[in-house]
Amino acid sequence: MGFDPEKQGRRYRQVSTAAGIPALLIAGCLVGFFLGKWLDQRLHTAPWMQLVCFFLGMGAAIRNIWYLLKQVEKDSEDL
């Protein structure tokens, strides 16, 4: 029942990974939004590219969050 630095390190990794999830979601949406806005200015398609890229960015962020959550779950099983 002693202190196990390896388990403590895994816990810190899990917490830091979970803490980054909101930033990942926000970043994906913002990158999609501004990329779409730039494309709309170039292609004169406002607001369609902005909307499409926003939702593509959100989808990519959700996909990455799903991957991170699976990694956290896998790490928690090892504890």
Sine and cosine of phi, psi and omega as CSV:
sin_phi,cos_phi,sin_psi,cos_psi,sin_omega,cos_omega
0.00,0.00,0.56,0.83,0.01,-1.00
-1.00,0.04,0.01,-1.00,0.02,-1.00
-0.97,0.26,0.81,-0.59,0.01,-1.00
-0.93,-0.37,0.97,-0.25,-0.06,-1.00
-0.90,0.44,-0.49,0.87,0.00,-1.00
-0.92,0.39,-0.70,0.72,0.03,-1.00
-0.91,0.41,-0.63,0.78,0.02,-1.00
-0.90,0.44,-0.64,0.77,0.04,-1.00
-0.89,0.45,-0.64,0.77,0.04,-1.00
-0.90,0.43,-0.65,0.76,0.02,-1.00
-0.89,0.46,-0.68,0.74,0.03,-1.00
-0.89,0.45,-0.63,0.77,0.05,-1.00
-0.89,0.46,-0.67,0.74,0.01,-1.00
-0.89,0.46,-0.71,0.71,-0.01,-1.00
-0.91,0.42,-0.69,0.72,-0.01,-1.00
-0.92,0.40,-0.59,0.81,0.05,-1.00
-0.91,0.41,-0.72,0.70,0.00,-1.00
-0.91,0.41,-0.55,0.83,0.00,-1.00
-0.94,0.35,-0.43,0.90,0.00,-1.00
-0.99,0.14,-0.14,0.99,-0.06,-1.00
-0.88,0.48,-0.75,0.66,0.01,-1.00
-0.87,0.50,-0.63,0.78,0.02,-1.00
-0.90,0.44,-0.62,0.78,0.02,-1.00
-0.90,0.44,-0.68,0.73,0.01,-1.00
-0.90,0.43,-0.71,0.71,0.00,-1.00
-0.90,0.43,-0.69,0.73,-0.03,-1.00
-0.90,0.44,-0.68,0.74,0.01,-1.00
-0.88,0.48,-0.69,0.72,0.01,-1.00
-0.92,0.40,-0.68,0.74,-0.03,-1.00
-0.92,0.38,-0.67,0.74,0.02,-1.00
-0.89,0.46,-0.70,0.72,0.04,-1.00
-0.89,0.46,-0.68,0.73,-0.01,-1.00
-0.87,0.49,-0.77,0.63,-0.06,-1.00
-0.96,0.30,-0.53,0.85,0.11,-0.99
-0.90,0.43,-0.69,0.73,0.04,-1.00
-0.90,0.43,-0.62,0.79,0.03,-1.00
-0.90,0.44,-0.67,0.74,0.03,-1.00
-0.90,0.44,-0.69,0.73,0.03,-1.00
-0.90,0.43,-0.63,0.78,0.04,-1.00
-0.88,0.48,-0.63,0.78,0.03,-1.00
-0.92,0.39,-0.61,0.79,-0.02,-1.00
-0.97,0.24,-0.63,0.78,-0.12,-0.99
-0.98,-0.20,-0.08,1.00,-0.02,-1.00
0.82,0.57,0.78,0.62,-0.02,-1.00
-0.86,-0.51,0.35,0.94,-0.10,-0.99
-0.80,0.60,0.66,-0.75,-0.07,1.00
-0.98,-0.19,0.32,0.95,-0.19,-0.98
-0.92,0.39,-0.73,0.68,0.00,-1.00
-0.91,0.40,-0.55,0.83,0.03,-1.00
-0.89,0.46,-0.71,0.70,0.01,-1.00
-0.92,0.39,-0.72,0.70,-0.02,-1.00
-0.88,0.48,-0.73,0.68,-0.02,-1.00
-0.93,0.37,-0.56,0.83,0.06,-1.00
-0.87,0.50,-0.74,0.67,-0.02,-1.00
-0.95,0.32,-0.53,0.85,0.10,-0.99
-0.92,0.40,-0.65,0.76,0.06,-1.00
-0.90,0.44,-0.64,0.77,0.04,-1.00
-0.91,0.41,-0.67,0.75,0.03,-1.00
-0.89,0.45,-0.66,0.75,0.03,-1.00
-0.91,0.42,-0.64,0.77,0.02,-1.00
-0.91,0.42,-0.68,0.74,0.02,-1.00
-0.90,0.44,-0.63,0.78,0.04,-1.00
-0.89,0.46,-0.69,0.72,0.02,-1.00
-0.93,0.37,-0.59,0.81,0.05,-1.00
-0.90,0.44,-0.67,0.74,0.04,-1.00
-0.86,0.52,-0.68,0.73,0.03,-1.00
-0.89,0.46,-0.69,0.72,0.01,-1.00
-0.90,0.44,-0.65,0.76,0.01,-1.00
-0.91,0.43,-0.59,0.81,0.06,-1.00
-0.91,0.41,-0.60,0.80,0.05,-1.00
-0.91,0.40,-0.66,0.75,0.03,-1.00
-0.90,0.44,-0.66,0.75,0.02,-1.00
-0.90,0.44,-0.66,0.75,0.01,-1.00
-0.90,0.44,-0.67,0.74,0.03,-1.00
-0.91,0.41,-0.58,0.81,-0.03,-1.00
-0.95,0.32,-0.48,0.88,0.06,-1.00
-0.93,0.38,-0.51,0.86,0.00,-1.00
-0.96,0.28,-0.33,0.94,0.00,-1.00
-0.97,0.24,0.00,0.00,0.00,0.00
